[in-house]
Amino acid sequence: MVKIKSTLDIQLDLTRPVEDLTEVISAVIASQPHKRKEILEGLDIAVGNALAEIQAQEDKEQKVDDDSSGKVS
């Protein structure tokens, strides 16, 4: 049985995550140009969900701060 795998071995420098992740995304897109839109849409959804989680947490923390300071909403 033949197994064919296309893999990308990655080492990220965590002191420059944005730059390195951008390079990884570019490499993946270059290897799958016919799926470029699908890949970017999937990333867009994943990033949007992550940002929404962060915003919800920040909103929750802000509400706790406001409540503890005696402010009335």
Secondary structure, DSSP 8 states (H G I E B T S, - for coil): -------------TTSHHHHHHHHHHHHHHH-GGGHHHHHHHHHHHHHHHHHHHHHHHHHHHHHHHHHTT---
